[in-house]
Amino acid sequence: MTGGDTGSGPDGGIDKLPPGPDGLPVLGNTHQYVKQPMGFFDELADYGDVVHCEFPRIDAVAVFHPEHIGEVLLGQGTYERWNFDELKELLGYEIAPRGLTFTRGEEWKQQRHFLQPMFGLNRLRGFSSAMVAATEQLIGEWDDGEEIVINEEFSELTLSILTNSLFDFDLGEHRQVITKAADELQTVADMSGLSAVEMLLPSWVPTHRNRRYTQAMDAFDNTVDTLIEERRANPGQYDDFLTMMLEKEDDHEYAMADAEIHDHLITFLIAGHETTAMALTFTWLLLATHPDERDRLTQEATTVLDGPPTAEDLADLTVTEHVAKEAMRLYPPAGMLFRESVEETTLGGYHIPEGTKILLPQFTVHEDDRWFDAPEQFRPERFTDARSDGRPDFAYFPFGGGPHQCIGMHFAMMELKHIVPMLARNVEFELLSAPQPEINMELTLQPSEDVRMRVHKQ
C-alpha cells in the first residue's frame, strides 16, 4: 500500500489511500523511525489525521483524530488487536499468546467475560489495606536524606501490591525472577533508536540481549508453572485471583486451561505492575518540578485524609486524580495502542485494506493543541469535570477504550489514589536527575536514565 494511491473500497468504489512519507524499498519508513521514534509520529501527524507508513512486512496507518480513534477502538468486528504475528514469525518471540492481550474473537470474549468480575469495583475495594501496607512499608524503609531511584522503588512497590492482593503470595524468592523477566521484556521491546534494529534480529541469533531474554523468560515460565502446581495441590486455602482462575467456571461452563492461566499470570505480573510504576514515576517527576501543584496535592492529602486512605476516601481525592491523569496525559504508560483491520474498510475517508496495522500513538494525540491548550505544560486542572466535558472522547485514552479497554484500569487508578497522597503526606522528594529525561519506547514508556530523588521525611 503506497500512501496517496487509489484502491477498491469495501463497497466496490474507489477510495483514496491515506497520505504519508515516502519510504525506502524493503525498509519502508524504518530509517525515519529509528532516528527519533516519538518524533517520527509528530512528523506523520503533519500529513493529516489518518496517515500511511510502512516497515518490513508491515503496512500501517497512524491515526491522530479522536473521532477516528474511537471508530477503531469501538469497531469490534472491523478492527481487532494486532497480535504481532508477523513479528513473531520473523523474530521467534512469542509472549503469552493465550493471554488477554493477544487473543481474539470468541476466545477473547470468553476470557474477558470470565475475568471481568475479578476486577469489579466491589472486589477491588478489598485490596485497599494491601496497598496501604505496602506503601507504609516502603516509606518506613527510606531514611531521611537517602538518595533513591524512584523508578526502581515504584516498580518494587507495585509488584508487591499486585502479588499480595491479586495473587495472595509473598514474593520471597520469586521477586528477582519476576523483576528480571520484566526488565528483559522491556529491553527486548525497546523500539528506540538502534535498539529497534536489534529488535529485528530473530531470537535464535545468539546476541547478548537474546540470551539474557531467553534465560529470564525460561526462569519466569518455571516460576509461574510452580505457582500453579502449588495452588492446585492446596485447594480451598486461598481466595485470590489465581485460585479463581483455577477453580471458577462462568455461567457458560467455561473453565480456563492451565496454558491460559499461565499466560494471564505473565500478562498481569509484568504489564500489570510496570505500567503503574511508570505512572507513579512520571507523576513525581512532574510534581518535583511544579511546587505549586505539589502544594495543592499535599493540602488535599492533609485535609481530606486523617491517616492512610481507605476505599471510601478515594472519591474525595479529586486533586490526586487530576494530577495522576495529567501525568498519564504527558507520559501515557503504554505509549501507543495497536490494532489490525480484519476486513477492508474506510477511515477518515480513506480506504483501509484488510490486514492493515493501525497505530494509535497516545503520546502524540495527548499533546495535540486542538484538544489541549498549551499541551506541553503540566496542568492537572484540565481534568476537572467542566474541562473534561469540553473535549472529544478519545482525545485522552491512556487505558484504551471500547471492549478492549484495559481490564486493570480501576485497579491501577485505585493504586495511584492510595500511593500518591500517602507519599505527599509523609515525604518530600528533591529531584537529583534530569527534569526532562529522554523517553524510550519499550514495553511501556521509560525514562532513558534513572530518575533519582533525595527523600526528605516530613
Secondary structure by P-SEA (a helix, b strand, c coil): ccccccccccccbbbbcbbbbbbcccccaaaaaaacaaaaaaaaaaaccbbbbbcccbbbbbbccaaaaaaaaacccccccccaaaaaaacccccccccccccccaaaaaaaaaccccccaaaaaaaaaaaaaaaaaaaaacccccccaaaaaaaaaaaaaaaaaccccccccaaaaaaaaaaaaaaaaccccaaaaaaacccccccaaaaaaaaaaaaaaaaaaaaaaaaaacccccccaaaaaacccccccccccaaaaaaaaaaaaccccaaaaaaaaaaaaaaaacaaaaaaaaaaaaacccccccccccccaaaaaaaaaaaaaacccccbbbbbcccccccccbbbcccbbbbbbaaaaaacccccccccccccccccaaaaaacccccccccccccccccaaaaaaaaaaacaaaaaacbbbbbcccccccccccccccccccbbbbbbcc
